[in-house]
Amino acid sequence: MALYTKEEALKYHSMKRKGKLEVISMKPCKTQKHLTMAYSPGVAEACRAIHADVEQVYEYTNKGNLVAVVSNGTAVLGLGNIGPEAGKPVMEGKGVLFKIFADIDVYDLNIRALEPEKVIDFCKMLEPTFGGINLEDIKAPECFKIEQTLIGEMNIPVFHDDQHGTAIISGAGLLNALDISGKSIKNIRLVVSGAGAAAIATSRFYESMGLDKSQIWMFDSRGLIHKGRTDLNPEKTYYAQDKPCTLAEAMSGADVFLGLSAKDILSPEMVKSMGKHPVIFACANPDPEIDYAVAKEARPDCIMATGRSDYPNQINNVLGFPYIFRGALDVRSKVINEQMKIAAANALAKLAKEPVPAEVCAAFGVKELTYGLDYVIPKALDPRVLESVSPAVAEAAMRSGVAQNSLDLAQYKKDLAARMTESKRRTALVVDSFGYDL
């Protein structure tokens, strides 16, 4: 059941100040002296310092805490190619989540550019201003070329969350699901429904965790990806199996199902045919590939996750991108590499095994949350995620040689807690000042 009406959602986005983000000055500008330091002539001192040493841009501007969320609106949520204007509410929402969960400032940049080369050129021109770039809602296969080109040609982290967010969060869930079911990732069979950006990136991430591509049966809208097909792009061809089969045939005896496609793809019979302690990650939104209750009735022993907050084990990207960027920015990493992504997944998996605070349980209306079938992924509102994931990402960046700053990780955790306390205080003051009636 929806927690809001259409009218309430539109009111939320339009009441009083339009949209969801605003820019607020952090420094005083009440006197003539303040004015001269903020702008002319005092600002020239900061300009001269940066001109003498370009790295000082991180000292005298907001670059080190500023991320560009860039989208051309070609693959927005479950809405498809709706264009940059219609996609802007999502990008503003991404900015809200960056700020609320990790105190990262965002400018959402919605561009009218369909060709990969134009998106690439645009992003490269942003490097002097931004500490990182979050690509968002750009369709496959163009998104692969865009991200990989930018990673190779820029010296700030570039991260396409549609690809890697689902990969990292579901990867954490998979680690714990296999732990609970007593299986090894090297011996499982994975069936994937969907072959877009998220499905391919998630499959690749599972490979980095130890899965072999021969263990993956991937289906797109035309059926199994196999070597007899002539309509495959290079990303799909990589996962081509030798012989065709139906989804029902692939599901028989399968250990894991990953759904990034559409509702009602899975039948109860397919779920019943899976191997012991099956893992079902049905992530189509808003309606999963099989209803949670239907899957649990078919196989009570299954570990089921969806993209929805009203079912156990939500695979929610907000568990990843704010904290991954926080760690990357704070060590001034040049990239977000595979080691950092795996570190994030491991940190989330570890956190799910720890006792859950009462306030987190209360936020989700339950008495307790205990590691097991119905709790393999931390909850999205768990404040401990920041102090678990960001230090892990920062440490992985330092260990893998892509960090430009070195941190004392024990002190860093304390600094993160203090930072978020102050950020929440400031945000509450701003929001409360508008007197929203929601």
Residue pairs with C-beta under 8 A, 6 or more apart in sequence:
1 310
4 12
8 438
11 438
12 438
13 19
13 20
13 89
15 436
16 434
16 436
17 434
19 89
19 92
20 89
20 92
20 93
20 95
20 96
21 92
21 95
21 96
21 106
21 108
22 430
24 430
27 34
27 38
28 34
29 35
29 38
36 42
37 43
46 60
46 61
49 56
49 59
49 60
50 56
50 57
50 60
50 61
57 63
57 128
58 64
58 131
58 332
62 105
63 128
63 129
63 130
63 131
64 131
64 329
64 332
65 103
65 104
65 105
65 131
65 329
66 104
66 105
66 106
66 107
66 129
66 130
66 131
66 132
67 98
67 104
67 105
67 106
67 130
67 131
67 132
67 133
67 134
67 325
67 329
68 106
68 107
68 108
68 109
68 123
68 126
68 129
68 130
68 132
68 133
68 134
69 91
69 94
69 95
69 98
69 106
69 107
69 108
69 109
69 134
69 136
70 109
70 111
70 119
70 122
70 123
70 126
70 133
70 134
70 135
70 136
71 84
71 87
71 90
71 91
71 108
71 109
71 110
71 111
71 135
71 136
71 137
71 138
72 84
72 87
72 110
72 111
72 112
72 113
72 114
72 119
72 137
72 138
73 81
73 82
73 83
73 84
73 85
73 86
73 87
73 88
73 110
73 137
74 81
74 114
74 137
74 138
74 139
74 142
75 81
75 137
75 138
75 139
75 140
75 143
75 162
75 196
75 197
76 82
76 86
76 87
76 90
76 137
77 90
77 137
77 285
78 284
78 285
78 286
79 86
81 139
83 112
84 110
84 111
84 112
85 110
87 110
87 137
88 108
88 110
90 136
90 137
91 108
91 109
91 110
91 136
91 137
92 108
94 106
94 108
94 134
94 136
94 161
95 106
95 107
95 108
97 318
97 321
97 322
98 104
98 105
98 106
98 134
98 321
98 322
98 325
99 105
99 106
99 423
99 427
100 424
100 427
101 318
101 322
101 323
101 385
101 386
102 322
102 323
102 325
102 326
102 386
102 390
102 420
103 326
103 419
103 420
103 423
104 322
104 325
104 326
104 329
106 134
107 130
109 122
109 126
111 118
111 119
111 122
113 119
113 122
116 142
116 145
116 146
116 149
119 138
119 142
119 146
120 145
120 146
120 149
120 150
120 153
123 133
123 135
123 146
123 150
123 154
123 158
124 150
124 153
124 154
126 133
127 154
127 155
127 156
130 156
131 156
131 157
131 329
131 332
132 156
132 157
132 158
132 159
132 325
132 328
132 329
133 150
133 154
133 156
133 157
133 158
133 159
134 159
134 160
134 161
134 321
134 325
135 143
135 146
135 147
135 150
135 158
135 159
135 160
135 161
135 162
136 160
136 161
136 162
137 162
138 146
138 160
138 162
138 197
139 196
139 197
140 196
140 197
140 200
140 235
141 233
141 234
141 235
143 160
143 162
143 163
143 197
144 163
144 197
144 200
144 235
146 160
147 158
147 159
147 160
147 163
150 158
151 158
151 335
155 334
156 334
157 325
157 328
157 329
157 333
157 334
157 335
157 336
158 335
158 336
159 321
159 324
159 325
159 336
160 197
160 201
161 317
161 320
161 321
162 197
162 198
162 201
163 197
163 198
163 200
163 201
163 202
164 201
164 205
164 320
164 336
164 341
165 198
165 317
165 320
165 321
166 198
166 201
166 202
166 260
166 283
166 315
166 317
167 198
167 201
167 202
167 204
167 205
167 206
167 341
168 205
168 320
168 324
168 341
168 344
168 345
168 348
169 315
169 316
169 317
169 319
169 320
169 345
169 348
169 377
170 202
170 258
170 281
170 283
170 305
170 315
171 202
171 205
171 206
171 209
171 341
171 342
171 345
172 319
172 344
172 345
172 346
172 347
172 348
172 349
172 352
172 376
172 377
173 281
173 303
173 305
173 313
173 315
173 349
173 376
173 377
174 185
174 206
174 209
174 256
174 279
174 281
175 209
175 345
175 346
175 349
176 349
176 352
176 353
176 371
176 376
176 377
177 256
177 279
177 303
177 376
178 184
178 185
178 188
178 279
179 349
180 277
180 303
180 372
180 373
180 376
181 255
181 276
181 277
181 279
181 303
182 277
183 255
183 277
185 206
185 209
185 210
185 211
186 210
186 211
186 212
188 211
188 215
188 255
188 256
189 215
189 217
189 253
189 254
189 255
189 256
189 275
190 203
190 206
190 211
190 215
190 216
190 217
190 254
190 255
190 256
190 257
190 258
191 217
191 219
191 247
191 250
191 251
191 254
191 256
191 257
191 258
192 199
192 202
192 203
192 216
192 217
192 218
192 219
192 239
192 257
192 258
192 259
192 260
193 199
193 219
193 247
193 257
193 258
193 259
193 260
193 261
193 265
193 266
193 289
194 219
194 220
194 258
194 259
194 260
194 261
194 284
195 218
195 219
195 220
195 225
195 235
195 236
195 239
196 260
198 260
198 283
199 218
199 258
199 260
199 261
200 235
200 236
200 239
202 258
202 260
203 211
203 213
203 216
203 218
203 239
203 258
205 341
205 345
206 216
207 213
208 338
208 341
208 342
209 342
209 345
213 238
213 239
216 239
217 224
217 241
217 245
217 250
217 254
218 224
218 225
218 236
218 239
219 225
219 247
219 250
219 261
220 236
221 261
222 229
222 231
223 244
223 246
223 247
224 241
224 244
224 245
224 246
224 247
224 250
225 232
225 236
225 237
225 239
225 240
225 241
226 240
226 241
226 242
226 243
226 244
227 240
227 241
227 242
228 243
228 244
229 240
232 240
247 265
247 270
248 267
248 269
248 270
248 273
251 257
251 266
251 270
251 271
251 273
251 274
252 273
252 274
253 273
253 274
253 275
254 274
254 275
254 278
255 274
255 275
255 278
255 279
256 278
256 279
256 280
256 281
257 266
257 271
257 274
257 278
257 279
257 280
257 281
257 282
257 289
258 281
258 283
259 265
259 266
259 280
259 281
259 282
259 283
259 284
259 288
259 289
259 290
260 283
260 284
261 284
261 289
262 284
262 289
263 284
263 287
263 288
263 289
264 287
264 289
264 290
265 284
265 289
265 290
266 280
266 282
266 289
266 290
266 295
267 290
268 290
268 294
268 295
268 297
268 298
269 298
271 278
271 280
271 290
271 295
271 298
271 299
271 302
272 298
272 299
274 280
274 299
274 302
276 301
277 301
277 302
277 303
278 299
278 301
278 302
278 303
279 302
279 303
280 290
280 295
280 302
280 303
280 304
280 305
281 305
281 306
281 315
282 288
282 289
282 290
282 292
282 295
282 304
282 305
282 306
283 289
283 305
283 306
283 307
283 315
284 307
285 307
285 308
286 307
286 308
288 306
288 307
288 308
292 304
292 306
292 308
292 311
292 312
295 302
295 304
296 302
296 304
301 373
302 373
303 313
303 373
303 376
304 311
304 312
304 313
305 312
305 313
305 314
305 315
305 376
305 377
306 313
306 314
306 315
307 314
307 315
307 316
308 314
309 316
309 380
312 374
312 375
313 374
313 375
313 376
313 377
314 377
314 379
314 380
315 377
316 380
318 380
319 348
319 377
319 378
319 380
319 385
319 389
320 344
320 348
320 389
322 386
323 344
323 385
323 386
323 388
323 389
323 390
323 393
324 336
324 340
324 341
324 344
324 389
324 390
324 393
325 336
326 386
326 390
326 393
326 416
327 333
327 340
327 389
327 390
327 391
327 392
327 393
327 394
327 397
328 336
328 340
328 393
328 394
328 397
330 390
330 394
330 405
330 407
330 412
331 394
331 397
331 398
331 403
331 404
331 405
331 406
331 407
332 403
332 404
332 405
333 340
333 397
333 402
333 403
333 404
334 402
334 404
335 402
336 393
337 396
337 397
337 400
337 402
339 396
339 397
339 399
339 400
340 393
340 396
340 397
340 400
340 402
342 396
343 392
343 393
343 395
343 396
344 389
344 392
344 393
346 392
347 388
347 389
347 392
347 393
348 377
348 378
348 385
348 388
348 389
349 376
350 388
351 378
351 382
351 384
351 385
351 388
352 371
352 375
352 376
352 377
352 378
353 371
354 384
356 368
356 369
356 370
356 375
356 379
356 382
357 382
357 384
360 369
360 379
360 381
360 382
360 383
361 367
361 368
361 369
363 379
363 381
364 379
364 381
369 375
369 379
378 384
378 385
383 420
386 416
386 417
386 420
387 413
387 416
387 417
390 412
390 416
391 407
391 409
391 412
391 413
391 416
394 403
394 407
394 409
394 412
395 409
397 403
398 406
398 407
